[in-house]
Amino acid sequence: MVKSLDTSVHFYGRVVDQNGDPIAGAQVSVGIRRFSLVGPFFMGSKNIHVETDQDGFFAVFQLRGSQLFIGEITRDGYEFSRKENLEDEFTYKGLPGEPVFVPNKNDPVIYRMRKKLQHRTFLFEKPSSGIQVLAEDSGMLKGTDFIEGKRTRRPEDKVKDFLSEKCDLWYQATYDEETGEWNVVLKPGGPNGGILVNDQKLYVAPEDGYQQEWSFVPVSRENPKTNFVYLKSRSPAIFSRLEVFSVVVTDGFVRIRWKVTTNPYGDRVLDAVDFPPYSQDPEIKRIYALKKRLKSEAQAALREGRLPERPRIMALIEAAK
């Protein structure tokens, strides 16, 4: 019975960086689905980790199962993106007529990781943010401050402490009852700023090519075709990247969700230094105290309309250890 449900599983892969150079020592998480007497629906799984060699190659062999899954790939100094590596599920034995994967040692499946910049820095990051406009607010101009994480005060707003005097992004969504469509306009939060959109995730914001505004008709989808918005805002300028991951459009509202990454120091680097996961370890707590200090110093400077002093981030982290 086991013989009829499982088969021999072999897999050959290779891990390279954005330039096509091999990455040695990357840890690849692999899952194998197989027949089980105790698992639900007689299916179980086996998880293993393999390491790439000096040429970036890795292999799985001498295992039995019906499907193979590639999970996370990790390596210090590199970043792995699931969106850029969609080929992660392989069927070796399935229903009659179902296509099966045939491994080829001379043609391994390629996985790409991004080699991080050496001059990474502290960045303001908000993993889940965005805008939402109700039909009753159609045509209303609104703004947001990425540094403070607050709405921007408009002239018609009442004085409230929780509203910001600064703006990084103005937005306006207008609903057309005749066509049933929304039109969204995004603008930088200042006359000397600009906005630029494309489908590439850049870790150094573009130097030029910015426009005064971007107008578009949003369409509901989980993975929008235009994924990235680059923003130059304020004076002196700071740079942000909006990574759009969801758009929802109805007659009653439009909602766009994105991850915001902002460099408060005036340069175009949008590659964040890695902070370790928080714990009660004294060393980790000192590093997080440094992170909190950098955030407070940057916020204080930008409230005054000046750029904060650019930190020697790696030296500060080493000193905190």
N, C-alpha and C positions, 0 to 999 in steps of 0.2 A: 504493500500500500504506500509506504514512504517512497519507494522507488518510483511509483507512478506519479506522485505529486511533486517531487523535487528532482532537480537535475544538477549537473556539474556547473558551478558558477566560476567564470573567469572574467577578469576585467583589467583593462590597461588604460591608464590615464597619464596626463602630463600637466604640470602646473607651471605657468609662465607669468611674467609681469606684463604691464601695459605696452612694453616695447618688444615683447616676444622673447625676452631672456628667461632662461630656466630659473626656478626658485628651488633651492635645495633646503631640506630640513623642514618642509611644510607638513603639518599634521592634517591628515585627511580622515574625516569621520565617515564610516561606511556602514550601512544597515543591510542585512540580508533577511528577506522574508522566507520562511520555510514551514514545512508541515510540523505540527505539534500535537501531542496527545493531550496537553493541558491548556493550551492557549484557546482563546475564544475562536469559534468557527474552525477549530483544528489548525489555526495558523499562529505561528510564533515569530520571533525575530531574534537576530543575533547582531550585536553592534561591535565593530572592531575599529581600530585606528591603525593607519599605515602612514609611513613617512616617505617623502620624496627623496630620491637620490641626488647626486650632484648635477644631473642633467634634468632634474625636475620630474622624472618618471616615478610612477608608483603602480603596483599591480596587486590584484586579489586573485588567489587561486587555491585549489584544493579545498573548496567549500561546496556545500550543496544547498540548494534553495530554488525559489521560483522567480524572485525579483531582487534587484539590488538598487539601493538608494545612496546617492552621495549627499552627505550632510554638510556641516561647516568645514571650511579649510582655514587653518590658522597658521600664522608665522609672524614673529615679532617684526615690526616695521612695515607690515603689509596689511591691506584691507581686502576682505572678500565680500562681494556683493552678489546676493542671490539673483537680483534683477538682470545682472550681466552674465549669469551662468545658469540658464534655464534647463539645460540638458542634465537632469539629475535622477531620472528614474528609468530603469532598464528591466525589461521582462525577458526571462530566459525560458519560462514554461508557462503557458496560459491556456485559454480556451482554444478549441480546434479552430484553425483559420486565423487566429490572432498572430500578428507579426511578432517575432522574437528577435532579441538583440544578438548579434554575432560579433564577439570581440575580435580585434585585430591588433596584434602586438606591434605591427609596423605602421598602424594608423590609430594611435591612442586618442581618446577623447580629451580635448583641450579645456582646461579651466584657467581663468585669468584672475590675478590678484593685482591690486594697485600698490606699487611701491610708494610709501608715504614720503613727503618732502622732508628734507633734513632740517629746514627752517620752519617747522611747525610752531604754532603759537597758541595762546589762550584765546578761545572764542566764546561768544555767547551762543548757546545752542538751545533750541526748544524743539523737541522731537515731534510734538503734535500741536500745531497752531493753525491759523488760517482765518478766513472771513466767512460770515454768514449774513445775508441780507434778506429780510422778510419782504413780501409783496407790499406791505403797508409802508415800508421805508424805501420803496422804489425811487431811484433818482437822488437819494440823499448822499452827500459827500461825507465820508468817514475816514479816519486816519488811525494809525497805530505806531507805537514807539517800541521797537524791538529790544532796546537796551533795558528799558524799565518794565517791559511786558505790560504796557497799559494802552488804553485808548487815548487818542490825541484830542485835546480840547479844541473845539471850534468856536468861532465868535458867538454863535447863538447858544452855546452851552452855558448852563449855570456854573458858577465857580464850585468845583468839587475837588477835594484833595486827591482823589484817586485818579484823576485825569492828568495826562502829561502835557507839558507845554511844547514838547519836541515831537517831530514826526519823521518816520522813515518811509512810510508808505501811505499814500492816499488811495482810496478805492471808492468806486461808485458803480452800483448795479441798478439797471433800469429794466423794468418788465414791460413788454409790449403785449397788451391784451389781444390785439388783432392777430398777431402771428404766434402768440404763445411762447415767445422767446425772450430770454434775458440777454442784455448786452452789458458786459463788465469792462470797466476802464480802470487800469492800474497806473499810478503816477508816483514818481519819487517825492519824498517829503522835503522838497526845496527847489528853488529855481535853477540851481547849478548842478542838480543831480541828473540821473538818467536811468533807463530801464532797458534790459536786453534779454531776449528769450531764445532758447534753443533746446535741443534734446541731449546735450552733452553735460555730464557732471564734471565741472572743472574745479580744480583745487587752487587755482590762481585766477581771480576774477578777470575778465577781459579788460584791457586797457582802454579801448575805444569801441565805437559801434553802438553806443547807447542812444536811446530815443527819449523824447519827453514824456511819452505815454504809450501804453499798449492796450488796444481795444480788441475784444474778441467775444464771440458767442459761445458760451460754455455748453458742453455736451456731457451728460452723465456717463462716467466710466471710472473704474477703480484705478486704472493705469493710464492716465492721459498721455497722448502722443507727445505734447510739449511738456516735459517733466521739470525743466529748470528755468528759473527766473533770476537774473542777476541784477542787483540794484545798487546804484551809487546814490547815497542820500546825504543830507546835511551839508554844512559848510563850517569847518573843513570836512571833506568827504570821508565817509566810512563805507565799506562794501559789505553786501549781504548776498547770500544764495538761498533761494526758496526752492525746495525740492517738493514738487507737487505730487501727491500720491492718491488723491481722491477728489472727484467732482460729482456733486449731486445737484440735479436740477428738477424742480417741480413748479407747478403753478403758484405755490405759496412761498417758495424761497429758493435761493441758490446758495450752495455751500461749497467752498473750496478749502481743502485741507493740505497743509504742507509742513515740512520741517524747515525751520529757520536757522541759518548759521550766519553770524555777524562778527566781523573783525572790527573792534573798536579803536584800533591804533592808526588807521589811515592808510595802511598798505593793503595790497590785494590778495594776500595769502588767506585761503579758506580751508586750511588743513589743520585740524585741531590736535594739540598734543594729547597723548593718552594719559588719563588719570586712572589709577587702579580702582577697582570696585571698593566702595566704602566698607570699612570694618572698624572694630574697636581697637585694632592694633595701633599703638601709639605713633608709629611712623606714618601710617595711613591717615590718621587723624591730623597730623601736622601738615601733610600734603593737602588735605582738604581745607585746612585753615588757610593755606596759601591761596588755594582756588577762590575761597570766599573773599580774601583780601584783594586779589586782582579784580574781582567783579566789583567790589565796592569802590576801589580807586578809579576804575574806568567809568562807572556810573557818575561819580562825583565830578570828574573832569568834563564829561560830556554834558552834564547839566549846566556847567559854566560856559559851554560853547567852545571848549578847547579839546584837543586830543590828549589822551593820557600818555604818559611816558611808556614807550615800548619796552616790555620786560625781557630780561635774559632768562627765558622761561626754564630751559633745561638746567641752568646753573642754580636757579631758585629751587627747583624740585630736588636736585642733589643736596643742596644745603638743608632742605627740610628733612631729608632722611637722616 
